[in-house]
């Protein structure tokens, strides 16, 4: 009979722990309201501009690692540089890229991707979209 009481006590603790974890998950989900965020890079010049961008991706197996891509933006065009889940009230879009290097183009002055004011935010169907214009007008 004593073993049965220990089992009942242990079962109650497990149930309470499980209930606590479920409640914690709901609280965390509401606390960190996320949405899909898109980052476009626009070229308003008459010349093609290239840039390299990298992000840090988390990995449970090997830890965080850097992923880099090169982009080419044709004249008067734009590209989607990143699409990810972020906190709805996220700030500092310039920090959502680990590195952002614009390759110089003769006769074209470039904006600084490290300044938050160069990332213009739009809300389209409740989805935040940030646009960075590579060149100065």
C-alpha positions in Angstrom: 0.0 0.0 0.0 2.9 2.3 0.7 4.2 1.9 -2.9 0.8 2.9 -4.2 0.8 6.1 -2.2 4.3 7.0 -3.5 3.1 6.3 -7.1 0.0 8.5 -6.6 2.2 11.3 -5.1 4.6 11.1 -8.0 1.8 11.0 -10.6 0.3 14.2 -9.0 3.7 16.0 -9.2 4.1 15.0 -12.9 0.6 16.2 -13.7 1.2 19.5 -11.9 4.5 20.0 -13.7 2.9 19.3 -17.0 0.1 21.7 -16.3 2.7 24.3 -15.3 4.6 23.8 -18.5 1.5 24.2 -20.7 0.5 27.4 -18.9 4.0 28.7 -19.3 3.9 28.0 -23.0 0.7 30.0 -23.4 2.1 32.9 -21.4 5.3 32.9 -23.5 3.4 32.8 -26.8 1.4 35.8 -25.8 4.4 37.6 -24.4 6.5 37.2 -27.5 4.0 37.9 -30.3 5.8 37.2 -33.5 5.0 37.8 -37.1 6.7 37.2 -40.5 8.9 40.2 -41.4 10.3 40.8 -44.8 13.4 42.8 -45.7 13.7 44.2 -49.3 16.7 46.0 -50.7 15.9 48.5 -53.5 18.1 50.0 -56.2 16.8 53.3 -57.7 19.9 54.0 -59.8 20.5 53.3 -63.5 23.3 50.8 -62.7 23.3 47.3 -61.3 24.4 47.1 -57.6 25.7 44.0 -55.7 25.9 43.4 -52.0 26.7 40.6 -49.6 24.5 40.0 -46.5 24.9 37.5 -43.7 22.8 36.4 -40.8 23.5 34.2 -37.8 21.4 31.0 -37.7 21.0 29.1 -34.5 21.7 25.3 -34.4 21.1 23.0 -31.5 23.7 20.6 -32.9 26.6 22.9 -33.7 25.7 26.2 -32.2 25.2 29.5 -34.0 26.8 29.8 -37.5 26.9 32.5 -40.1 25.1 32.2 -43.5 26.2 34.6 -46.2 24.6 35.3 -49.6 25.5 37.6 -52.5 22.7 39.6 -54.1 22.5 41.5 -57.4 19.9 44.2 -57.7 19.3 45.4 -61.3 18.6 49.0 -62.1 15.3 50.3 -60.7 14.5 46.9 -59.1 14.5 45.3 -55.7 15.2 41.9 -54.1 13.9 40.1 -51.0 17.0 39.8 -48.8 15.4 38.1 -45.8 12.1 36.8 -44.5 11.8 35.6 -40.9 9.8 35.5 -37.8 10.4 38.4 -35.5 8.8 40.1 -32.5 6.0 42.3 -33.8 7.4 45.3 -31.9 11.0 44.6 -33.0 13.3 47.6 -33.4 16.6 48.2 -35.2 16.2 46.5 -38.5 19.8 47.2 -39.4 20.8 44.7 -36.7 18.9 41.8 -38.2 21.7 41.2 -40.6 25.1 40.2 -39.2 27.0 41.8 -42.0 25.8 43.9 -44.9 28.4 45.0 -47.4 27.6 47.0 -50.5 30.1 46.8 -53.4 31.0 50.2 -54.8 29.7 51.3 -58.1 31.4 54.1 -60.0 29.3 57.3 -59.9 26.8 56.0 -57.4 26.7 57.1 -53.7 25.5 54.5 -51.3 23.3 54.7 -48.2 24.5 53.2 -44.9 22.7 49.9 -44.1 23.9 50.3 -40.4 21.6 53.3 -39.8 18.1 52.4 -38.7 16.6 55.5 -40.4 17.7 54.1 -43.8 15.3 51.1 -43.3 11.8 52.3 -44.1 9.0 50.3 -42.4 5.7 49.6 -44.1 2.8 47.5 -42.7 1.1 45.5 -45.4 -1.8 43.3 -44.1 -0.4 43.5 -40.6 3.0 42.2 -41.8 6.0 44.5 -41.3 8.1 45.1 -44.4 11.4 47.0 -44.2 12.9 48.5 -47.4 16.5 49.7 -47.7 17.4 51.8 -50.7 21.0 51.0 -51.7 21.8 54.3 -53.4 21.3 57.9 -52.5 19.0 59.8 -54.8 
